[in-house]
Amino acid sequence: MRGRTLAMCGMLTCALVLLSGPSSPTAALIPTSGADQEKQEKQAKQDKQSKADRLEAKAMGLLAEGDTDYWTTAANLLEESARLRSDENMSRATSLKLAANLYCWSGDREKARALFQESAEQAYGLGERAFAAHTFMDAALLSAALQMGRHTVEAA
């Protein structure tokens, strides 16, 4: 009797795993094929991209209101949006640069300098030399204003 009960529990567990679908925690027990894994990775990447687009749109909405009180909030949203984008996406660099400008205009010049430099390095890595040069100049000028000697040389 006891063996039969254990066997029945085992069968019910297997049925639960098979019927629960990929969204359930027990689905992790079922090995996935390479195609399924690629599909899941692609979906995760699209989800990140979609969230980044929504954050950027929200930041632009705040800026469109024209109230300088929202600049820091918009900068935070743009920075978060940039962090969600892949390294191969130039939108990452442009979001970082716009966030840097907003931080600078709202008084956080040290954070602005760091984001200018990160944006410039990102653009340079993507082959966007003119964008990178202008952004490195922004970082260098801000470094000079902050009297950060070695950073001025690094950014230039």
Buried (B, 14 or more C-beta within 10 A) or exposed (E): EEEEEEEEEEEEEEEEBEEBEEEEEEEEEEEEEEEEEEEEEEEEEEEBBEBBBEBBEBBEEBBEEEEEEBBBBBBBBBBBBBEBBEEEBBBBBBBBBBBBBBBBBBEBBEBBBBBBBBBBBBBBEBEBEEBBBBBBBBBBBBBBEBEBEEBBEEBE
